Amino acid sequence: MDFEDDNPDGEARARLKSEARQIVRHIRAHTVTYDTEDFATAAVMALVAKREFQLMRHLGKLFGTQIIEYPQDDEHWANHLLAELAEACANLMDSYGEVEGR
């Protein structure tokens, strides 16, 4: 199954992919102009911004759910919660790094 099929942003992603392919064709044909360079740069920056937003949204949802649902029956529950949230952050950052090839 293609990622665009089950992603609400699939249409925008497919359009961006098409536009990126056109930029690559320009580069190969040595017909890159100032306008196409600006367009390619803007497209890449839009993807970076979207990626950052997705990471923060995921982190916010994770934190919100974990804080609301965390059991408070232990005297040191807050310390345990903070440790789990820190571990979740580290794991999330590692997983995004793996996806990005780091």
N, C-alpha and C positions, 0 to 999 in steps of 0.2 A: 504494500500500500504506500502510495506517495504521501509525503508529509503534508502537502497542500490539501489533501482530501479530508483530513480530520482536524485541520487547524482553522480556527475562525479567521485568521489573518492570511489564509491560503491564497486568496485572490491577489492581495497586495504583494505577498511574497513571490507569487508566480510572475506578476508584472515586473517586479524588481529584478527577478532572475532573467527575464527576457531583456530588460534594459541593460543589465550587466553583460549579457552575451553580445549585445549590439556594441557595447563599449570595447569588448575584447576583439570583435571583428574590426573595429576602427584601428585598434592598436596593431593588429596583425597586418592590416592594409596600409599602415603608416599614414592614416588620415585623421589622427587625433588632433583636435583643435582645442583652443582654450576653453570653448564652451563645453565640449565633451569631457574634458578633464574636470571642470567644475561640477558637471553633472555626476561623474563617477565619484568624485570626492564627497559630494552631498549624499549620494546613495549609501556610501560606506559609513559616513557619519550618522546617518539615520539608523542604520542597522546597529551601530554601536550604542546609540542612545536607547534604542528599543531593548537591546540586550540588557543594559543597565537597569532599565525600568522593570523588565521581567524578573531580574534577580531581586530587586528591592521589593517588588510585589510578593514574590514567593517567600522571601524572608519575613515580611510583615504578616502574611497569613500564617506562616509557621509559628512565629512568636505569639501572635494573638491567640491561636488555638491552644498552644502549649500553656500559656499563662492562665487562660480561662479554665482549662481542664486539669491543671496540675493539682494533685492531692495535697491538702494542707494539714495532714494529720500528724506530721513529724515536727518536732521542735525546730529543726534546721531545714525545713522545707524550702525556704527562700534561697539558701546557699545551694541546695541541690538543684533547684530550678535554674539558677544562674549558671551553674556548671553544665547543665544539659543544654541550655540555650547557647552557651559558648561552643560546646561541642557540635551542635547543629550548624552554627555559623561556619566553623572550620570545615565540616563535612561538605556543606553547600559550596563553599569557596573552592574546595578541592575538586568537587564534581564539575563545576563550571570550568575550572582550569583544564581538566581532562578533556572536556568537550572542545575546548579551544586549542588543544594540542600542546599544552604546557607540560 
